Amino acid sequence: MFFRPYIVASAVLFTVLGIVAAVTMGSATDLSLSAYFYDSQVQDFSWRLQPFVDLFGRRLVWFVPFGGAVIWTMVAWRQPKGSCRQLAWAGAAFFMGSGPLLVGVLKHLTAMPRPFNLAMFGGTESMPDYFWAHSWAQAGNALPSAHAASGFVLLSLFFVGLMIGCRKLAIGGFVLGISAGLLFGFLRIMQGYHFISQVLASGAVLGLYGCALFYILWSWARRKQLPA
């Protein structure tokens, strides 16, 4: 059984990702990537005006986590009742639905703003020198990125693969989850809604949340000696 060493290694990896996000936050790298997509002539991020990208960011992206939660629930329902597989897929459904909600709460507690709200990118705000917002109304509503989280929740397949002992599903789920999270996050960077550090922070939060959730489920399954 390879669950424990892999889940520990994953927790270390996502912790490192969180450290990278923290170091990058407000740095030249953070600002320069957003500046690349900023059009000084129109005083805005031109990709904000692209209809499909805007539609995807505002509406379509949410079908991934919440639609996925419904699909994973159906998959769990079809598994042998009381089995480890059923528990794993049920956990995946819960992770898909609750992950973006968790990130949505956190971004209302942190102070770092969206790029287009900063004075250097046509807004009126300055970069705060504190992490946590002083009040709910003063939150930056950007750290971590909820849209990136809608892609990172596909890591649910990675955690299911680890829990049921399917290496191919674990590898495929890891690649898919990381790729989708970075892609969704990058689209929001192009639109001026997020910095790269906010996208990386989203991956770290979702990754660590998944590690904790599935470790609890795996431990419970072992204690109850659930059939595979």
C-alpha positions in Angstrom: 0.0 0.0 0.0 1.5 3.3 -1.1 -1.0 5.8 0.3 0.9 7.0 3.4 4.3 7.9 1.8 2.6 9.5 -1.2 0.2 11.6 0.8 3.1 12.7 3.1 5.2 13.6 0.0 2.2 15.4 -1.5 1.7 17.4 1.7 5.4 18.5 1.6 5.1 19.4 -2.1 2.0 21.6 -1.5 3.7 23.2 1.5 6.6 24.1 -0.7 4.2 25.5 -3.3 2.7 27.7 -0.5 6.1 28.9 0.4 6.8 29.8 -3.2 3.5 31.7 -3.4 4.4 33.6 -0.2 7.8 34.5 -1.5 6.4 35.6 -4.9 3.6 37.7 -3.4 4.1 41.3 -4.3 7.5 40.6 -5.9 8.8 41.8 -9.3 7.8 38.5 -10.7 4.2 38.9 -9.5 3.9 42.4 -10.8 5.8 42.0 -14.1 3.6 39.0 -15.3 0.5 41.1 -14.8 2.1 44.1 -16.3 2.7 42.1 -19.5 -1.1 41.9 -20.1 -1.8 45.4 -19.1 -2.6 47.9 -21.9 -1.4 51.3 -20.8 -3.2 53.0 -23.7 -6.7 51.8 -22.6 -5.7 51.8 -18.9 -7.0 48.2 -18.6 -6.3 44.6 -19.2 -7.5 44.0 -22.8 -8.3 40.4 -22.2 -11.1 41.5 -19.8 -12.9 42.6 -23.0 -12.6 39.3 -24.7 -16.2 37.8 -24.7 -15.5 34.1 -24.5 -12.7 34.5 -21.9 -15.0 36.7 -19.8 -17.9 34.2 -20.2 -15.7 31.3 -19.2 -14.4 33.1 -16.1 -17.8 34.4 -14.9 -20.0 31.4 -15.7 -18.6 28.3 -17.4 -15.7 27.6 -15.0 -18.1 26.8 -12.1 -19.5 23.8 -13.9 -16.2 22.0 -13.3 -16.2 21.8 -9.5 -19.9 21.7 -8.9 -20.8 19.6 -11.9 -17.8 17.3 -11.0 -19.2 17.0 -7.5 -22.5 15.7 -8.9 -20.7 13.2 -11.3 -18.4 11.9 -8.5 -21.4 11.4 -6.3 -23.0 9.3 -9.0 -19.8 7.3 -9.4 -19.7 6.7 -5.6 -23.3 5.5 -5.7 -22.3 2.8 -8.2 -19.5 1.5 -6.1 -20.0 -1.5 -3.8 -21.7 -0.2 -0.7 -19.5 0.3 2.3 -16.4 -0.2 0.3 -13.2 1.8 0.3 -13.8 2.8 -3.3 -17.2 4.2 -2.4 -15.8 6.2 0.4 -13.0 7.5 -1.8 -15.4 8.7 -4.5 -17.7 10.2 -2.0 -14.7 12.1 -0.5 -13.8 13.3 -4.0 -17.4 14.6 -4.5 -17.2 16.5 -1.2 -13.7 17.8 -2.1 -14.9 19.1 -5.5 -17.8 21.0 -4.0 -16.2 22.3 -0.8 -12.8 23.2 -2.2 -13.9 26.3 -4.0 -16.1 27.3 -1.1 -13.2 27.1 1.3 -11.0 29.3 -1.0 -14.0 31.6 -1.4 -14.1 32.2 2.3 -10.3 32.7 2.6 -10.1 35.3 -0.1 -12.6 37.4 1.9 -10.2 37.3 4.8 -7.0 38.4 3.1 -5.9 41.9 2.0 -4.1 41.5 -1.2 -6.1 43.1 -4.0 -6.8 42.2 -7.6 -4.2 43.7 -10.1 -6.8 46.0 -11.8 -7.6 47.6 -8.5 -4.0 48.8 -8.0 -3.0 52.3 -9.1 -0.2 51.0 -11.3 -2.8 49.1 -13.3 -5.4 51.8 -13.7 -7.1 51.4 -10.3 -7.0 53.4 -7.1 -5.6 51.2 -4.4 -2.0 50.6 -3.2 -0.4 47.2 -2.3 -1.1 46.6 1.4 1.8 45.8 3.7 -0.3 43.4 5.8 -1.7 39.9 5.0 -5.0 39.7 6.7 -7.8 42.2 6.0 -8.7 44.4 8.9 -12.3 43.8 8.2 -14.6 41.9 5.8 -15.3 45.1 3.8 -11.5 45.8 3.3 -10.7 42.3 1.9 -8.9 42.1 -1.4 -11.2 39.3 -2.5 -8.3 37.8 -4.6 -6.0 35.6 -2.4 -6.3 32.7 -3.0 -7.8 32.5 -6.4 -11.2 30.8 -6.5 -11.2 30.4 -10.2 -7.9 28.6 -10.1 -9.4 26.4 -7.3 -12.1 25.3 -9.8 -9.3 23.6 -11.7 -7.2 22.4 -8.8 -10.1 20.5 -7.4 -9.6 18.0 -10.2 -6.8 16.8 -7.9 -9.7 14.8 -6.4 -8.8 12.1 -9.0 -5.3 12.0 -7.7 -6.4 11.5 -4.1 -8.9 8.8 -5.2 -6.1 7.0 -7.1 -3.9 7.1 -4.0 -6.7 5.8 -1.7 -7.8 2.9 -3.9 -4.2 2.0 -5.0 -4.6 2.9 -8.7 -1.3 4.5 -9.8 -2.5 5.4 -13.3 -5.5 7.3 -11.8 -3.3 9.0 -9.3 -0.8 10.2 -11.9 -3.4 11.2 -14.4 -5.4 13.1 -11.7 -2.3 14.9 -10.5 -1.4 16.1 -14.0 -5.0 17.0 -14.8 -5.6 18.9 -11.5 -2.4 20.9 -11.7 -2.8 21.7 -15.4 -6.4 22.8 -15.0 -5.7 24.9 -12.0 -2.8 26.7 -13.7 -4.7 27.2 -16.9 -7.8 28.6 -15.2 -5.6 30.8 -13.0 -3.5 32.0 -16.0 -6.7 33.1 -17.8 -7.5 35.3 -14.8 -4.0 36.7 -14.8 -4.5 37.7 -18.4 -7.7 39.5 -17.4 -6.1 41.3 -14.5 -8.1 39.5 -11.8 -5.2 37.7 -10.2 -1.5 37.7 -9.6 0.5 34.5 -10.2 1.1 34.3 -6.4 -2.7 34.1 -5.8 -3.0 31.2 -8.3 -0.1 29.3 -6.6 -1.6 30.0 -3.2 -4.9 28.4 -4.4 -3.0 25.3 -5.5 -1.3 25.0 -2.1 -4.5 25.5 -0.1 -6.5 22.9 -2.2 -3.6 20.5 -2.2 -3.1 20.6 1.6 -6.9 20.5 2.1 -7.1 17.3 0.0 -4.2 15.7 1.8 -5.9 16.3 5.2 -9.3 15.2 4.0 -8.2 12.0 2.3 -5.8 11.1 5.1 -8.8 11.2 7.5 -10.9 9.1 5.1 -8.1 6.6 4.6 -7.4 6.3 8.3 -11.1 5.7 9.0 -11.3 3.1 6.3 -8.4 1.2 7.8 -9.8 1.4 11.3 -13.2 0.1 10.1 -11.4 -2.4 7.8 -13.6 -1.5 4.9 -13.4 -3.9 1.9 -11.5 -2.6 -1.2 
